[in-house]
Amino acid sequence: MRRLLALCSAIVLVDTIFYAALTPLVPYFNEEFGLSKSAVGLLGGSFGAGVLAGAAPGGYLASRAGVRAAALVGLLLMSLASVGFALAGETWLLVLTRFVAGFGSALSWVAAFTWLVARAPEERRGELIGVMLSAAVVGALLGPALGSVAAVVGLVPTFTGVAVAGILIAVWAALEPAPSPSGEGSLLGALRTLRRPRLLTGLLFVGLSPLLFSALTVLVPLDLATFGWGAAAVGAIFLISAGFEALVHPLFGRWTDHSGYRPPVLAALVVSAGILAVLAWAANPWLLALLVVLAGVAFNAPLVPGTALFSRASEKVGMDQAVAFAVTNFAWASGYAVGAPLGGFLADLGGDALSYLVLMGVCAATLLLLRRAE
């Protein structure tokens, strides 16, 4: 179990490194290509759009060909996209390579989650999911540091290193024993069962976290750049934020295992709404930095209970777990693909405060739904 947990954690870690490396590079690309906040949001959201497009193929491949095949294809796509991103000289190429990386990530994440859940004891599922998500957060921690390094030593050597890491993990996955494909996955059948309240509630929490945090990754780096903070400083702030998040995810998993999904999600929503209210009027760079650290924990907290809730509920209705995690990928990607462009668009339309106040309204609406959820 430990070796499999390490492999699955490595898969999601290398994906998340590439995904998170963009954040400290936002001011660089903004200066290099003259991007508006809406364009930066589009660049940020392209990874989520790729995950969105790859969710259904990822579930189908993992179910029909097996989790190993899905992991290998996903890791290879991510590695190729990493090199392409480093070599891109046009905005559309940056967007395309991020999209391809997101597509590959959809495949490898479905594989990693399905692989782990197939072996995880029921009583420890929330904890193990929390550990694996912490590995993803470590990737989110290393990503900004990697982006800061890339701004200094160059994109090509930095992202070539990410590609090499992805290939090495693919070799590891090829040698690891894997369960036989179930061949029972049906996305159409899954869609027919998604009307159940607990399934919809789980997906809501999975999509909420990236919706909130992706907007932050667009707006805060540009705001800090106006105060003269460079890529290294921005990367350090998001690194610290991810570090705290990595420590908290297993704790949220244990809290979910013992108390259910409601208490941790309720706490996260209340704190998130408060952070967004302060962000709307924050004008000090050090205050912004502190809020990013707090937001890393609060905004992403619903992801663990949401994933555990959906996993358990989907298993009870007989949904193939590869398909189940493809659906959660779709939910996560929907939040990310919408959050980053929406945050940038609203900021261009009415300032950063408008973006944060709209997201605060989303938290308030989710709190109302949580009170009515069965």
SVG drawing of the C-alpha trace seen along z (x, -y; Angstrom):
<svg xmlns="http://www.w3.org/2000/svg" viewBox="-33 -50 53 58">
<polyline fill="none" stroke="black" stroke-width="0.4" points="0.0,0.0 2.8,-2.4 4.6,-1.9 1.3,-2.4 0.5,-5.5 4.0,-6.9 3.5,-6.2 0.1,-7.8 1.4,-10.8 4.3,-11.1 1.9,-11.1 -0.3,-13.9 2.8,-15.8 4.5,-16.2 1.3,-17.2 0.7,-19.9 4.2,-21.2 3.6,-22.1 0.1,-23.5 1.4,-25.7 4.6,-26.9 2.7,-29.5 1.8,-31.7 5.1,-33.5 5.6,-33.7 2.4,-35.7 4.1,-39.1 6.8,-37.9 4.4,-36.8 2.3,-39.9 5.3,-42.1 6.6,-39.8 3.4,-39.6 1.4,-42.6 -1.4,-40.6 -4.6,-42.0 -6.0,-40.4 -8.6,-38.7 -5.8,-37.2 -3.8,-36.1 -7.0,-34.5 -7.4,-32.6 -3.8,-31.4 -4.4,-30.3 -7.7,-28.6 -6.4,-26.7 -5.0,-24.0 -8.4,-23.5 -10.0,-23.5 -7.6,-20.7 -8.6,-18.7 -12.3,-19.3 -11.7,-17.9 -9.7,-14.9 -12.1,-13.9 -14.3,-11.7 -11.5,-10.1 -9.5,-9.6 -12.4,-7.7 -13.0,-5.6 -9.3,-4.7 -8.8,-3.8 -12.0,-1.6 -11.4,0.1 -7.6,0.3 -6.6,0.1 -5.2,-2.5 -1.6,-1.8 -2.4,-2.7 -4.2,-5.9 -1.3,-6.9 1.3,-6.3 -0.5,-8.2 -1.2,-11.1 2.4,-11.4 3.8,-11.3 1.4,-14.0 2.3,-16.2 6.0,-15.7 5.7,-16.7 3.6,-19.7 6.2,-20.8 8.9,-21.0 6.5,-22.7 5.6,-25.3 9.3,-26.1 9.8,-26.6 6.6,-28.5 7.1,-32.0 3.5,-33.0 0.6,-33.4 -1.6,-30.9 1.2,-28.3 1.4,-28.9 -2.3,-28.3 -2.2,-25.2 0.6,-23.5 -1.1,-24.3 -4.3,-22.8 -2.4,-19.6 -0.9,-19.3 -4.3,-19.6 -5.6,-16.9 -2.8,-14.6 -3.3,-15.5 -7.0,-14.4 -5.8,-10.9 -3.1,-10.5 -5.2,-11.8 -8.1,-9.4 -5.6,-6.6 -3.9,-7.6 -7.1,-8.0 -8.7,-4.9 -5.6,-2.9 -5.4,-4.1 -9.1,-3.7 -9.1,-0.1 -6.6,0.8 -7.5,-1.6 -9.3,-0.3 -12.8,-1.9 -12.1,-3.2 -8.9,-5.1 -10.2,-6.3 -10.6,-9.9 -7.1,-10.0 -5.4,-8.4 -7.1,-10.7 -6.0,-13.6 -2.4,-12.3 -2.5,-12.1 -4.0,-15.5 -1.2,-16.7 1.3,-15.4 -0.6,-17.4 -0.2,-20.4 3.5,-19.8 3.5,-20.0 1.7,-23.3 4.3,-24.3 7.2,-23.4 5.5,-24.8 5.9,-28.5 9.5,-27.8 10.1,-26.2 8.5,-29.1 10.8,-31.5 13.8,-29.4 12.6,-29.5 12.5,-33.2 16.1,-33.3 17.8,-30.3 15.4,-30.1 12.3,-28.2 13.9,-25.4 16.2,-23.8 13.6,-24.2 10.7,-22.6 12.8,-20.0 13.6,-18.8 9.8,-18.5 9.5,-16.4 12.3,-14.1 10.6,-13.6 7.4,-12.8 9.0,-10.1 10.8,-8.6 7.5,-8.3 5.9,-6.7 8.6,-4.0 7.8,-3.4 4.1,-3.1 4.9,-0.6 6.6,1.6 4.0,1.4 1.3,4.2 -2.1,2.8 -5.6,4.1 -7.2,5.4 -9.5,3.0 -13.1,3.4 -14.5,2.7 -17.7,1.7 -17.4,-2.1 -20.2,-4.0 -20.3,-7.7 -23.9,-7.8 -24.8,-5.5 -22.9,-7.8 -24.8,-10.8 -28.1,-9.2 -27.1,-8.7 -25.6,-12.2 -29.0,-13.6 -28.6,-12.0 -28.1,-14.8 -24.9,-13.4 -23.2,-12.9 -24.1,-16.5 -23.0,-17.8 -19.6,-16.1 -19.1,-17.5 -20.0,-21.0 -17.3,-21.0 -14.7,-19.5 -15.4,-22.3 -15.6,-25.1 -12.0,-25.0 -10.4,-25.6 -13.0,-28.2 -12.0,-30.3 -8.2,-29.7 -7.7,-30.0 -9.0,-33.6 -6.6,-34.4 -3.6,-33.1 -4.5,-35.5 -5.2,-38.6 -2.7,-38.6 0.6,-38.1 -0.4,-41.1 -1.2,-43.2 2.0,-42.3 3.9,-43.2 2.5,-46.7 4.2,-47.0 7.5,-45.9 7.5,-42.3 9.2,-40.0 8.7,-36.3 10.9,-35.1 8.8,-37.0 5.5,-35.9 6.7,-32.3 7.7,-32.4 4.3,-33.6 2.5,-30.8 5.1,-28.3 4.4,-29.1 0.7,-29.0 1.0,-25.5 3.1,-24.4 0.4,-25.2 -2.2,-23.5 -0.1,-20.3 0.0,-20.1 -3.8,-20.6 -5.2,-18.2 -4.6,-15.0 -6.2,-16.6 -9.2,-17.5 -9.3,-13.9 -9.4,-12.6 -11.9,-15.2 -14.1,-14.0 -13.7,-10.4 -14.8,-11.1 -17.4,-13.8 -18.7,-13.7 -18.3,-16.3 -20.4,-19.1 -18.2,-20.5 -15.0,-20.9 -16.8,-22.4 -18.9,-24.7 -15.7,-26.0 -14.0,-26.5 -16.8,-28.4 -17.1,-30.8 -13.4,-31.5 -13.2,-31.8 -16.0,-34.4 -14.1,-36.5 -10.8,-36.3 -12.5,-37.4 -14.1,-40.3 -10.7,-41.5 -9.1,-40.9 -11.7,-43.1 -10.3,-46.1 -6.7,-45.1 -4.1,-47.7 -1.0,-46.5 1.3,-43.9 2.1,-42.3 -1.6,-41.9 -2.1,-40.4 0.7,-37.9 -0.9,-36.9 -4.3,-36.5 -2.8,-34.2 -1.4,-31.9 -4.7,-31.8 -6.7,-31.3 -4.5,-28.3 -6.0,-26.4 -9.5,-27.8 -10.3,-27.9 -9.0,-24.4 -10.4,-22.7 -13.7,-21.5 -11.7,-19.4 -10.9,-16.6 -14.4,-16.1 -15.9,-16.6 -13.8,-13.9 -14.3,-11.5 -18.1,-12.1 -18.4,-11.5 -16.2,-8.4 -18.3,-6.8 -21.6,-7.8 -20.6,-6.7 -19.4,-3.3 -22.8,-2.8 -24.7,-3.3 -22.3,-0.9 -20.5,-3.5 -17.2,-2.3 -14.5,-4.2 -12.5,-5.1 -15.6,-6.8 -16.3,-8.3 -12.9,-10.0 -13.4,-11.1 -16.5,-12.9 -14.6,-14.5 -11.9,-15.6 -14.7,-17.2 -16.0,-19.1 -12.5,-20.3 -11.7,-21.4 -15.0,-23.2 -14.1,-25.3 -10.6,-26.0 -11.6,-26.7 -14.2,-29.2 -12.5,-30.7 -9.3,-32.1 -10.9,-33.7 -13.9,-34.9 -11.6,-36.5 -9.6,-38.3 -12.7,-39.4 -14.4,-40.8 -11.2,-42.6 -10.9,-44.3 -14.6,-45.1 -14.9,-46.6 -11.6,-46.1 -10.3,-43.3 -13.0,-44.1 -15.7,-43.0 -14.1,-39.6 -13.7,-39.0 -17.2,-40.1 -18.7,-37.8 -16.7,-34.9 -17.9,-35.9 -21.4,-35.6 -20.6,-32.1 -19.5,-31.1 -22.7,-32.5 -24.8,-30.6 -22.9,-27.4 -23.5,-27.8 -27.3,-28.1 -27.2,-24.9 -25.2,-23.1 -27.9,-23.8 -30.5,-22.3 -28.4,-19.3 -29.6,-15.9"/>
</svg>
